[in-house]
Amino acid sequence: MPDPTDTGGTREHIMAAYRDVRERLKTRISRRFLLPEAKNATD
């Protein structure tokens, strides 16, 4: 996962990098804690 603290550029570029990390974390956390039967239904 990229580290957004090293992102340069405009404020928008920096905010986009943090949003990207947030969305990736949300996805990883939801996959990790999803119930096995619900996980199989989404595959």
N, CA, C and O atoms as a Maestro MAE file, in Angstrom:
{
 s_m_m2io_version
 :::
 2.0.0
}

f_m_ct {
 s_m_title
 :::
 protein
 m_atom[172] {
  # First column is atom index #
  i_m_mmod_type
  r_m_x_coord
  r_m_y_coord
  r_m_z_coord
  i_m_residue_number
  s_m_chain_name
  s_m_pdb_residue_name
  s_m_pdb_atom_name
  i_m_atomic_number
  :::
  1 25 0.853 -1.170 0.000 1 A "MET " " N  " 7
  2 3 0.000 0.000 0.000 1 A "MET " " CA " 6
  3 2 0.900 1.235 0.000 1 A "MET " " C  " 6
  4 15 1.824 1.330 0.808 1 A "MET " " O  " 8
  5 25 0.638 2.164 -0.888 2 A "PRO " " N  " 7
  6 3 1.476 3.362 -0.961 2 A "PRO " " CA " 6
  7 2 1.321 4.240 0.283 2 A "PRO " " C  " 6
  8 15 0.258 4.297 0.900 2 A "PRO " " O  " 8
  9 25 2.405 4.913 0.626 3 A "ASP " " N  " 7
  10 3 2.403 5.807 1.782 3 A "ASP " " CA " 6
  11 2 2.059 7.214 1.306 3 A "ASP " " C  " 6
  12 15 2.848 7.822 0.583 3 A "ASP " " O  " 8
  13 25 0.911 7.741 1.689 4 A "PRO " " N  " 7
  14 3 0.502 9.056 1.200 4 A "PRO " " CA " 6
  15 2 1.306 10.217 1.774 4 A "PRO " " C  " 6
  16 15 1.218 11.331 1.259 4 A "PRO " " O  " 8
  17 25 2.090 9.985 2.830 5 A "THR " " N  " 7
  18 3 2.857 11.085 3.406 5 A "THR " " CA " 6
  19 2 3.964 11.554 2.477 5 A "THR " " C  " 6
  20 15 4.450 12.677 2.611 5 A "THR " " O  " 8
  21 25 4.371 10.702 1.528 6 A "ASP " " N  " 7
  22 3 5.418 11.081 0.578 6 A "ASP " " CA " 6
  23 2 4.867 11.740 -0.682 6 A "ASP " " C  " 6
  24 15 5.631 12.135 -1.562 6 A "ASP " " O  " 8
  25 25 3.559 11.859 -0.768 7 A "THR " " N  " 7
  26 3 2.931 12.416 -1.959 7 A "THR " " CA " 6
  27 2 3.190 13.909 -2.039 7 A "THR " " C  " 6
  28 15 3.049 14.633 -1.053 7 A "THR " " O  " 8
  29 25 3.567 14.353 -3.218 8 A "GLY " " N  " 7
  30 3 3.777 15.777 -3.438 8 A "GLY " " CA " 6
  31 2 2.718 16.304 -4.378 8 A "GLY " " C  " 6
  32 15 1.791 15.587 -4.755 8 A "GLY " " O  " 8
  33 25 2.859 17.533 -4.746 9 A "GLY " " N  " 7
  34 3 1.915 18.125 -5.685 9 A "GLY " " CA " 6
  35 2 0.932 19.033 -4.991 9 A "GLY " " C  " 6
  36 15 1.173 19.545 -3.898 9 A "GLY " " O  " 8
  37 25 -0.181 19.212 -5.662 10 A "THR " " N  " 7
  38 3 -1.196 20.116 -5.130 10 A "THR " " CA " 6
  39 2 -1.926 19.466 -3.963 10 A "THR " " C  " 6
  40 15 -1.782 18.273 -3.697 10 A "THR " " O  " 8
  41 25 -2.693 20.268 -3.293 11 A "ARG " " N  " 7
  42 3 -3.502 19.757 -2.179 11 A "ARG " " CA " 6
  43 2 -4.419 18.640 -2.667 11 A "ARG " " C  " 6
  44 15 -4.622 17.649 -1.964 11 A "ARG " " O  " 8
  45 25 -4.969 18.797 -3.863 12 A "GLU " " N  " 7
  46 3 -5.860 17.779 -4.422 12 A "GLU " " CA " 6
  47 2 -5.144 16.449 -4.636 12 A "GLU " " C  " 6
  48 15 -5.718 15.390 -4.384 12 A "GLU " " O  " 8
  49 25 -3.889 16.495 -5.099 13 A "HIS " " N  " 7
  50 3 -3.116 15.264 -5.282 13 A "HIS " " CA " 6
  51 2 -2.903 14.557 -3.945 13 A "HIS " " C  " 6
  52 15 -3.035 13.337 -3.843 13 A "HIS " " O  " 8
  53 25 -2.574 15.336 -2.939 14 A "ILE " " N  " 7
  54 3 -2.323 14.777 -1.609 14 A "ILE " " CA " 6
  55 2 -3.603 14.174 -1.034 14 A "ILE " " C  " 6
  56 15 -3.586 13.066 -0.499 14 A "ILE " " O  " 8
  57 25 -4.714 14.905 -1.146 15 A "MET " " N  " 7
  58 3 -5.993 14.403 -0.642 15 A "MET " " CA " 6
  59 2 -6.419 13.145 -1.387 15 A "MET " " C  " 6
  60 15 -6.964 12.223 -0.780 15 A "MET " " O  " 8
  61 25 -6.181 13.098 -2.687 16 A "ALA " " N  " 7
  62 3 -6.531 11.915 -3.483 16 A "ALA " " CA " 6
  63 2 -5.732 10.705 -3.018 16 A "ALA " " C  " 6
  64 15 -6.258 9.593 -2.980 16 A "ALA " " O  " 8
  65 25 -4.462 10.911 -2.664 17 A "ALA " " N  " 7
  66 3 -3.630 9.809 -2.177 17 A "ALA " " CA " 6
  67 2 -4.173 9.272 -0.852 17 A "ALA " " C  " 6
  68 15 -4.226 8.058 -0.652 17 A "ALA " " O  " 8
  69 25 -4.575 10.162 0.050 18 A "TYR " " N  " 7
  70 3 -5.144 9.720 1.324 18 A "TYR " " CA " 6
  71 2 -6.486 9.028 1.120 18 A "TYR " " C  " 6
  72 15 -6.776 8.042 1.798 18 A "TYR " " O  " 8
  73 25 -7.308 9.524 0.204 19 A "ARG " " N  " 7
  74 3 -8.591 8.875 -0.090 19 A "ARG " " CA " 6
  75 2 -8.378 7.476 -0.643 19 A "ARG " " C  " 6
  76 15 -9.105 6.546 -0.295 19 A "ARG " " O  " 8
  77 25 -7.374 7.328 -1.508 20 A "ASP " " N  " 7
  78 3 -7.069 6.026 -2.086 20 A "ASP " " CA " 6
  79 2 -6.696 5.026 -0.994 20 A "ASP " " C  " 6
  80 15 -7.172 3.891 -0.993 20 A "ASP " " O  " 8
  81 25 -5.847 5.450 -0.074 21 A "VAL " " N  " 7
  82 3 -5.449 4.570 1.031 21 A "VAL " " CA " 6
  83 2 -6.667 4.227 1.889 21 A "VAL " " C  " 6
  84 15 -6.827 3.079 2.302 21 A "VAL " " O  " 8
  85 25 -7.513 5.199 2.155 22 A "ARG " " N  " 7
  86 3 -8.715 4.958 2.958 22 A "ARG " " CA " 6
  87 2 -9.610 3.907 2.306 22 A "ARG " " C  " 6
  88 15 -10.101 3.001 2.979 22 A "ARG " " O  " 8
  89 25 -9.819 4.028 1.004 23 A "GLU " " N  " 7
  90 3 -10.670 3.071 0.296 23 A "GLU " " CA " 6
  91 2 -10.055 1.679 0.278 23 A "GLU " " C  " 6
  92 15 -10.762 0.682 0.425 23 A "GLU " " O  " 8
  93 25 -8.741 1.608 0.099 24 A "ARG " " N  " 7
  94 3 -8.071 0.298 0.109 24 A "ARG " " CA " 6
  95 2 -8.183 -0.361 1.475 24 A "ARG " " C  " 6
  96 15 -8.426 -1.564 1.572 24 A "ARG " " O  " 8
  97 25 -8.004 0.433 2.538 25 A "LEU " " N  " 7
  98 3 -8.131 -0.109 3.892 25 A "LEU " " CA " 6
  99 2 -9.555 -0.576 4.171 25 A "LEU " " C  " 6
  100 15 -9.760 -1.630 4.772 25 A "LEU " " O  " 8
  101 25 -10.538 0.211 3.734 26 A "LYS " " N  " 7
  102 3 -11.934 -0.172 3.921 26 A "LYS " " CA " 6
  103 2 -12.218 -1.521 3.277 26 A "LYS " " C  " 6
  104 15 -12.887 -2.375 3.860 26 A "LYS " " O  " 8
  105 25 -11.699 -1.700 2.065 27 A "THR " " N  " 7
  106 3 -11.899 -2.955 1.339 27 A "THR " " CA " 6
  107 2 -11.234 -4.113 2.062 27 A "THR " " C  " 6
  108 15 -11.844 -5.167 2.242 27 A "THR " " O  " 8
  109 25 -9.977 -3.921 2.482 28 A "ARG " " N  " 7
  110 3 -9.250 -5.000 3.171 28 A "ARG " " CA " 6
  111 2 -9.916 -5.379 4.485 28 A "ARG " " C  " 6
  112 15 -10.033 -6.562 4.804 28 A "ARG " " O  " 8
  113 25 -10.355 -4.380 5.251 29 A "ILE " " N  " 7
  114 3 -10.988 -4.651 6.541 29 A "ILE " " CA " 6
  115 2 -12.317 -5.367 6.342 29 A "ILE " " C  " 6
  116 15 -12.615 -6.324 7.057 29 A "ILE " " O  " 8
  117 25 -13.114 -4.919 5.386 30 A "SER " " N  " 7
  118 3 -14.410 -5.566 5.174 30 A "SER " " CA " 6
  119 2 -14.236 -6.998 4.696 30 A "SER " " C  " 6
  120 15 -15.014 -7.872 5.081 30 A "SER " " O  " 8
  121 25 -13.235 -7.258 3.866 31 A "ARG " " N  " 7
  122 3 -12.975 -8.636 3.424 31 A "ARG " " CA " 6
  123 2 -12.521 -9.510 4.583 31 A "ARG " " C  " 6
  124 15 -12.904 -10.676 4.673 31 A "ARG " " O  " 8
  125 25 -11.722 -8.961 5.451 32 A "ARG " " N  " 7
  126 3 -11.185 -9.746 6.565 32 A "ARG " " CA " 6
  127 2 -12.274 -10.136 7.559 32 A "ARG " " C  " 6
  128 15 -12.253 -11.245 8.094 32 A "ARG " " O  " 8
  129 25 -13.220 -9.240 7.811 33 A "PHE " " N  " 7
  130 3 -14.217 -9.488 8.841 33 A "PHE " " CA " 6
  131 2 -15.573 -9.912 8.299 33 A "PHE " " C  " 6
  132 15 -16.523 -10.070 9.066 33 A "PHE " " O  " 8
  133 25 -15.675 -10.096 7.000 34 A "LEU " " N  " 7
  134 3 -16.906 -10.579 6.404 34 A "LEU " " CA " 6
  135 2 -17.122 -12.026 6.830 34 A "LEU " " C  " 6
  136 15 -16.173 -12.809 6.875 34 A "LEU " " O  " 8
  137 25 -18.354 -12.380 7.138 35 A "LEU " " N  " 7
  138 3 -18.644 -13.762 7.517 35 A "LEU " " CA " 6
  139 2 -18.380 -14.687 6.340 35 A "LEU " " C  " 6
  140 15 -18.625 -14.306 5.196 35 A "LEU " " O  " 8
  141 25 -17.886 -15.894 6.596 36 A "PRO " " N  " 7
  142 3 -17.546 -16.818 5.506 36 A "PRO " " CA " 6
  143 2 -18.700 -17.084 4.547 36 A "PRO " " C  " 6
  144 15 -18.481 -17.134 3.337 36 A "PRO " " O  " 8
  145 25 -19.935 -17.258 5.052 37 A "GLU " " N  " 7
  146 3 -21.053 -17.529 4.151 37 A "GLU " " CA " 6
  147 2 -21.400 -16.312 3.302 37 A "GLU " " C  " 6
  148 15 -21.792 -16.458 2.144 37 A "GLU " " O  " 8
  149 25 -21.261 -15.123 3.859 38 A "ALA " " N  " 7
  150 3 -21.507 -13.907 3.086 38 A "ALA " " CA " 6
  151 2 -20.394 -13.703 2.067 38 A "ALA " " C  " 6
  152 15 -20.637 -13.214 0.964 38 A "ALA " " O  " 8
  153 25 -19.188 -14.074 2.433 39 A "LYS " " N  " 7
  154 3 -18.046 -13.953 1.534 39 A "LYS " " CA " 6
  155 2 -18.242 -14.833 0.302 39 A "LYS " " C  " 6
  156 15 -17.957 -14.407 -0.817 39 A "LYS " " O  " 8
  157 25 -18.727 -16.060 0.503 40 A "ASN " " N  " 7
  158 3 -18.953 -16.970 -0.613 40 A "ASN " " CA " 6
  159 2 -20.058 -16.466 -1.531 40 A "ASN " " C  " 6
  160 15 -20.020 -16.722 -2.735 40 A "ASN " " O  " 8
  161 25 -21.023 -15.768 -0.998 41 A "ALA " " N  " 7
  162 3 -22.118 -15.247 -1.813 41 A "ALA " " CA " 6
  163 2 -21.643 -14.137 -2.737 41 A "ALA " " C  " 6
  164 15 -22.225 -13.930 -3.802 41 A "ALA " " O  " 8
  165 25 -20.592 -13.419 -2.346 42 A "THR " " N  " 7
  166 3 -20.095 -12.319 -3.178 42 A "THR " " CA " 6
  167 2 -19.123 -12.787 -4.241 42 A "THR " " C  " 6
  168 15 -18.821 -12.032 -5.166 42 A "THR " " O  " 8
  169 25 -18.624 -14.012 -4.139 43 A "ASP " " N  " 7
  170 3 -17.649 -14.527 -5.119 43 A "ASP " " CA " 6
  171 2 -18.294 -14.915 -6.426 43 A "ASP " " C  " 6
  172 15 -17.608 -15.363 -7.344 43 A "ASP " " O  " 8
  :::
 }
 m_bond[171] {
  # First column is bond index #
  i_m_from
  i_m_to
  i_m_order
  :::
  1 1 2 1
  2 2 3 1
  3 3 4 2
  4 3 5 1
  5 5 6 1
  6 6 7 1
  7 7 8 2
  8 7 9 1
  9 9 10 1
  10 10 11 1
  11 11 12 2
  12 11 13 1
  13 13 14 1
  14 14 15 1
  15 15 16 2
  16 15 17 1
  17 17 18 1
  18 18 19 1
  19 19 20 2
  20 19 21 1
  21 21 22 1
  22 22 23 1
  23 23 24 2
  24 23 25 1
  25 25 26 1
  26 26 27 1
  27 27 28 2
  28 27 29 1
  29 29 30 1
  30 30 31 1
  31 31 32 2
  32 31 33 1
  33 33 34 1
  34 34 35 1
  35 35 36 2
  36 35 37 1
  37 37 38 1
  38 38 39 1
  39 39 40 2
  40 39 41 1
  41 41 42 1
  42 42 43 1
  43 43 44 2
  44 43 45 1
  45 45 46 1
  46 46 47 1
  47 47 48 2
  48 47 49 1
  49 49 50 1
  50 50 51 1
  51 51 52 2
  52 51 53 1
  53 53 54 1
  54 54 55 1
  55 55 56 2
  56 55 57 1
  57 57 58 1
  58 58 59 1
  59 59 60 2
  60 59 61 1
  61 61 62 1
  62 62 63 1
  63 63 64 2
  64 63 65 1
  65 65 66 1
  66 66 67 1
  67 67 68 2
  68 67 69 1
  69 69 70 1
  70 70 71 1
  71 71 72 2
  72 71 73 1
  73 73 74 1
  74 74 75 1
  75 75 76 2
  76 75 77 1
  77 77 78 1
  78 78 79 1
  79 79 80 2
  80 79 81 1
  81 81 82 1
  82 82 83 1
  83 83 84 2
  84 83 85 1
  85 85 86 1
  86 86 87 1
  87 87 88 2
  88 87 89 1
  89 89 90 1
  90 90 91 1
  91 91 92 2
  92 91 93 1
  93 93 94 1
  94 94 95 1
  95 95 96 2
  96 95 97 1
  97 97 98 1
  98 98 99 1
  99 99 100 2
  100 99 101 1
  101 101 102 1
  102 102 103 1
  103 103 104 2
  104 103 105 1
  105 105 106 1
  106 106 107 1
  107 107 108 2
  108 107 109 1
  109 109 110 1
  110 110 111 1
  111 111 112 2
  112 111 113 1
  113 113 114 1
  114 114 115 1
  115 115 116 2
  116 115 117 1
  117 117 118 1
  118 118 119 1
  119 119 120 2
  120 119 121 1
  121 121 122 1
  122 122 123 1
  123 123 124 2
  124 123 125 1
  125 125 126 1
  126 126 127 1
  127 127 128 2
  128 127 129 1
  129 129 130 1
  130 130 131 1
  131 131 132 2
  132 131 133 1
  133 133 134 1
  134 134 135 1
  135 135 136 2
  136 135 137 1
  137 137 138 1
  138 138 139 1
  139 139 140 2
  140 139 141 1
  141 141 142 1
  142 142 143 1
  143 143 144 2
  144 143 145 1
  145 145 146 1
  146 146 147 1
  147 147 148 2
  148 147 149 1
  149 149 150 1
  150 150 151 1
  151 151 152 2
  152 151 153 1
  153 153 154 1
  154 154 155 1
  155 155 156 2
  156 155 157 1
  157 157 158 1
  158 158 159 1
  159 159 160 2
  160 159 161 1
  161 161 162 1
  162 162 163 1
  163 163 164 2
  164 163 165 1
  165 165 166 1
  166 166 167 1
  167 167 168 2
  168 167 169 1
  169 169 170 1
  170 170 171 1
  171 171 172 2
  :::
 }
}
